Amino acid sequence: MTGSGSSKAISLETTDPREGIAWQAEHCRRNGSPLTGRIVSAMLPLLDGPTAVGRRMALWPGKVLEAAMPLRLAGGLHWLHLSGAEPLLAPVYRGDLTDQPAIDAIVAEVVARRDAMLLGWFEGPPQTNEAGRSAALMGGLLWLADRFGPAFDLLEIGASAGANTMIERYAYDLGGVRCGPPSSPVLIRPDWQGPPPPQAEVRIAAIAGCDSAPIDLADPQAALRLKSYVWADMADRLERLDAVIRLARACPPWVYRADAADWVEHQFSRPQTPGVTRVLYHSIVWQYLPADARQRIEAAMSLAGGRADAERPLAWLMLETNRSTFRHELRVRTWPGDGEEVLLGEAHAHGQWVRWF
């Protein structure tokens, strides 16, 4: 299946840093980023080295892949390259140097020099705020519009910089179904596999997001940090992010600094406008939330679902990783009713393709 799978089946629950780093490197290579795969592979020798970064990885206290530990350091190394702080990395990121032992040596030297600074990149998960994921999410909104009508009140958790809290500003071509403003500088056109989504109208009545540490794209340093988490050899993603940054600077998305569970409980206790479907949505964020936060969000949605009716529908739209298969699945739950979950499709983590069921 396109863009999925690995040569070795392991669990997202793995706590073995060596196993997790090796899997992440292979996953990068299989998903169109051999350069990032080489960078991640160069982390393996660090586990036996003298640096604080190496010790931090070797003694990682939890689940390596669920926490995206290797990609935290990959972001820091890419930042050193993008900022021009480490010219030694330039031939690696240009793709001029592909010999793994030579890359290992360069990464080891850079880490030794920048040990303290790079250590800080482990303090939080990657902020991979990828607008391409909105292809699957918009497909889900078309599916919902076909059932409940065109008007939506959208609420996103884990919104990061708000790239997907601007979902209404992008133009889409989803298997031939076009929606969004045609003049948008951001065109989302994934490789669409399977039947097209419903041809329906989507009208965003309100949209907002929250994040525990939102990124302000008006801040050049914050924007550079966000770009650092993009896999370096994916030029189309970097170009799209530049366009998203320009849109955000022209009109910032509404992203509030808040705890996800607190925010959901507050938002879904508000009265709902008749004729408008209220939707909680998120992408590749659920795994980063603490267990108690997940339970509180589940409870808040069940409570709000009990109040939903034909005039005030409720939906929960999520693009998240299946912990058994590593595939990113688009699922939706709807109320009124019992909130039964429907699998709508699968999508590439960066939006390169959508497989619609």
C-alpha positions, 0 to 999 in steps of 0.5 A: 500500500502506498507510503505505509509499512516498514521492513520490521513490524514493531509497536508504537509502544516500544521503549527501545531507543535503538529500535525506535531510531532504526524504525524511524529512519526506515519510515522516513526513507519509505515515505519519500525522505531518504535525506531525513532517513540518513540524518535519523540513522546518524543518531544511532552512534550517538547512543554510545557517545559522550554527549548529553544528547546521546545520553538523553536518547539512550535513557529515553524514559518512555515510548520512543515512537509515540513521542517522536523522539528521533524527529525532535532531534531531527528538527534541531539539526535542520534548524541549525542548517536553515539558520546557517549556524552550522555550515558543516551540515550544508552538503548533507542537506543539499544531498551532495553527501550521501555516504552514511559513515561520513554523515554519522561523523558530521552529525556527531561533530555538530552534536558535540559542538551544539550539545546544550542547545540541541538538548532543548529540542527534546522538551516537546514533540515536533510541531509538524503543522502540515496543511496537506493533512487538511485534504483528508479533513476537508474530505471528512467535512464534505462527507458531513455536509452531505449528511447534515448540511453545509454550515460548520462551527469548527474547533481544532485541538493541537492546532500548533501554528494554525495551518489547519485552522485555516482550512477554509482558506485553501483551494482543494482538488480531491479526486476531481471534487473542487472546493475552497476559494479558487484564487487561494495561493495554497492548492491542496491536491493529493494523489486521490485513491478510491472514489471521490468524496461527496460533491457538497457545499462546505460553509465555515460559520466559525473556526478556532483552535487551541494549543498548549504552546501555539506558534505565532507565524508572524515571528520569524524565529517561530516560523523557522522552527516550524519549517525545521520540522519539515523533512528537508528533502520535501521541497513541495512541503516547504514551499506550501508552508511558506505560502501558509505563513504568508496567509497567516501573517495577512490574517492570523488564525484564531489559535488560543493558548489552552489545555486541550481538555479544558478548552474542549469542555468549555467550547462544547458547553456553549449553546449551539446555533441551530442549522450549524454542525459543530465539529471537533477535529485534530490530526496527528495529535491524539498520541501526544495527549496525556491519558487523563486529557483523552478521557476528559475529551471523550467524556465531554464529547459524549455529554455534548453528543447527548444534547445533539439533535437534528437541528444541532448535529455534532461530529468528531473528525480525526486523522490519527495513527492506528497504533497497530498498523502505523497507518493514519486513519480518517475517522468520524463520529456523529451525533445525534445517535450513539456516536458510532465511529466510521472509518472514512479512509487513510492518508499520508501523514504529510498529505501526499495521498488520500485513500478514500473508502 
